[in-house]
Amino acid sequence: MSTALPVATPAEVRREAGRLFRRHRTTLTVALVVHVLAAGAGLAGPFLLGQMVDVVTGSGSAARVDVLAAVLAGCIVVQALLTRVAIRRSLVLGERVFAELRETFITRVLGLPLSTVERAGTGDLVARTTGDIDALSRTVRFAVPEILVALVTTVLTLTAAVLAGPLVALGAIVGAPLLIAGTRWYLKRARAGYLWERASYATINGTITETVDGARTIEALGLGDMRVTRSDDDLREAFAAEKRTLFLRSVWFPTAELAYVLPVVATLAWGAWLASAGHATAGQVTAVVLYMVQIVDPVDRLVSWLDELQVGLTSFARVVGIANVPPDRTPSGAVPSGEDIAAEDVRYAYVEGQDVLHGVSLDLAHGERLAMVGPSGAGKSTLGRLLAGIHPPRMGRVDVGGVPLVDLDVDRLRREVVLVTQEHHVFVGTLRDNLALAAPSATDEELLRALAAVDASELVEALPDGLDTVVGSGGHQVGPAFAQQIALARIVLADPHTLVLDEATSLLDPRAARHLERSLSAVLSGRTVVAIAHRLHTAHDADRVAVVEGGRIAELGSHDDLVAEGGAYAALWESWHGSSAPADAR
Ligand SMILES: Nc1ncnc2c1ncn2[C@@H]1O[C@H](COP(=O)(O)OP(=O)(O)OP(=O)(O)O)[C@@H](O)[C@H]1O
């Protein structure tokens, strides 16, 4: 089941944007002032041209025209220089703000509770880290500076037009109602449209990722057509969402274009009448009409970047929304007073109202080996994850040394309990980097000792550059057994007192598994171990066995006691023992 990650409300988006602007207030003010100066220099053009018209149509001298032309040329040069400085400052500001946003986002994503990520599915998160961050990048780097510049230029141009010919400039008003009405109509609908579009991209992403991840299963079960149909449905949804936003743009853009071309025509006609009636000079009309022509460019940019801003704000809402995920643990600073693990009346649900653990209590003494057995879906893995502090219980508590696991910060928790699964990711980087994840300050000797402890010394010696060999995707190929040994070496380095093993060696071929179990037993020595057992010899060798059935511990005791009791475990043992070589059991 997938539950989408939260999206920030418009008020939260405004608050976050306000915070960003406040933090960069000084740089922003400097950039804006330079933009205002550049725009101001640009505005001298129509005014000076108007003056020239008046000089030519009046009785002015040619020398005066020359002076005006020289000033005009000077203004153009100053405008070009100031514009360059202004654009540079805006871009640097955009880059800085975007870098900050990206870092905050990544920190928040890495701090997300695992259960939330699992519930939301990877599609949504991947879409937010890729598509939404890209859209946000365009907005912060280009749209915000462009909008600010266009806004400043528009206001200044209008002011200049009013100053050059107040009466003539009245003609510009005709475009305003159309522009305001069209923009309000668009803005009211744009957020919902773009949110729909972004969510549909996330769904496409999720389906594709899932299809690639499960390619073998899909092929084995012949589910190809089903996945294609599902992708088609996702694409249809995205197509519908894109059609909706396209429709919004197709109404708004032409309306806006009409709204900013109208003033040019209106001021020309209205100005011509005013001039003929003697209420304005030809120079004033020239200047105002030129300002109206000049204003088309900033208003046009304003309109198109405002659309980009809608896309960006939608992405910003999705990125900021990550912060709304409530934390699943609050480190209290309490320090465990021992190494015993105790679960008390633990209940847990993946889906609200559907508990998969129904009040489990369990005490583990330090150094004890407990095996968990039971039918598929009984809740063994879930209980294992709760005992390792991955998920907080819905009710009840899981403590280490008297402190709830969810009261410990993640670094401290991993020094107490670690979950070992069959999923062993080798990160792109050197072997040293991969190991140092568990102990950043470990020396090379310590790293090599950890590898030796898991029987991996020979494998490391065979690597071209030893600890410096780049492994992971695109680097030196590391087989599944070695990957698992790297993971085990990380455990040796992290040195937790308790381990929860969930199918740690079940995916490997038997020869590799036997070899790994030797490595594993070195890691297990001296630690408390909870092993989710698929091969019953693990249970046979454990100090105690917990039989999990239907989200409860149905039986708990030593192998011999449970066999003697003749219950579910005894039946399981009997059927396994009967069908398996007895030698395996020892
Ligand atoms: N991520 C999840 N989201 C929703 N339900 C889940 C999730 N993981 C497990 N469950 C459900 O919780 C119940 C217990 O599952 P769990 O994996 O803990 O059982 P298990 O005993 O470990 O089974 P197996 O031996 O097959 O791994 C099952 O009904 C399972 O469908």
PDBQT file of the ligand as one rigid body, heavy atoms in Angstrom, charges set to zero:
ROOT
HETATM    1  N1  LIG A 601       5.611  -3.080   4.555  1.00  0.00    +0.000 N 
HETATM    2  C1  LIG A 601       4.457  -3.685   4.848  1.00  0.00    +0.000 A 
HETATM    3  N2  LIG A 601       3.285  -3.072   4.619  1.00  0.00    +0.000 NA
HETATM    4  C2  LIG A 601       2.110  -3.664   4.921  1.00  0.00    +0.000 A 
HETATM    5  N3  LIG A 601       2.009  -4.893   5.470  1.00  0.00    +0.000 NA
HETATM    6  C3  LIG A 601       3.143  -5.555   5.719  1.00  0.00    +0.000 A 
HETATM    7  C4  LIG A 601       4.430  -4.996   5.422  1.00  0.00    +0.000 A 
HETATM    8  N4  LIG A 601       5.374  -5.887   5.780  1.00  0.00    +0.000 NA
HETATM    9  C5  LIG A 601       4.718  -6.962   6.274  1.00  0.00    +0.000 A 
HETATM   10  N5  LIG A 601       3.388  -6.767   6.245  1.00  0.00    +0.000 N 
HETATM   11  C6  LIG A 601       2.344  -7.680   6.732  1.00  0.00    +0.000 C 
HETATM   12  O1  LIG A 601       2.579  -7.928   8.106  1.00  0.00    +0.000 OA
HETATM   13  C7  LIG A 601       2.331  -9.297   8.405  1.00  0.00    +0.000 C 
HETATM   14  C8  LIG A 601       3.580  -9.888   9.047  1.00  0.00    +0.000 C 
HETATM   15  O2  LIG A 601       4.612  -9.884   8.080  1.00  0.00    +0.000 OA
HETATM   16  P1  LIG A 601       6.098 -10.332   8.418  1.00  0.00    +0.000 P 
HETATM   17  O3  LIG A 601       6.927 -10.074   7.208  1.00  0.00    +0.000 OA
HETATM   18  O4  LIG A 601       6.496  -9.708   9.684  1.00  0.00    +0.000 OA
HETATM   19  O5  LIG A 601       5.911 -11.886   8.627  1.00  0.00    +0.000 OA
HETATM   20  P2  LIG A 601       7.025 -13.021   8.635  1.00  0.00    +0.000 P 
HETATM   21  O6  LIG A 601       6.600 -13.986   9.679  1.00  0.00    +0.000 OA
HETATM   22  O7  LIG A 601       8.368 -12.434   8.767  1.00  0.00    +0.000 OA
HETATM   23  O8  LIG A 601       6.837 -13.659   7.210  1.00  0.00    +0.000 OA
HETATM   24  P3  LIG A 601       7.962 -14.275   6.228  1.00  0.00    +0.000 P 
HETATM   25  O9  LIG A 601       8.499 -15.496   6.910  1.00  0.00    +0.000 OA
HETATM   26  O10 LIG A 601       7.192 -14.607   5.001  1.00  0.00    +0.000 OA
HETATM   27  O11 LIG A 601       8.987 -13.203   6.026  1.00  0.00    +0.000 OA
HETATM   28  C9  LIG A 601       1.942  -9.977   7.097  1.00  0.00    +0.000 C 
HETATM   29  O12 LIG A 601       0.529 -10.045   7.066  1.00  0.00    +0.000 OA
HETATM   30  C10 LIG A 601       2.458  -9.030   6.045  1.00  0.00    +0.000 C 
HETATM   31  O13 LIG A 601       1.617  -9.087   4.918  1.00  0.00    +0.000 OA
ENDROOT
TORSDOF 0
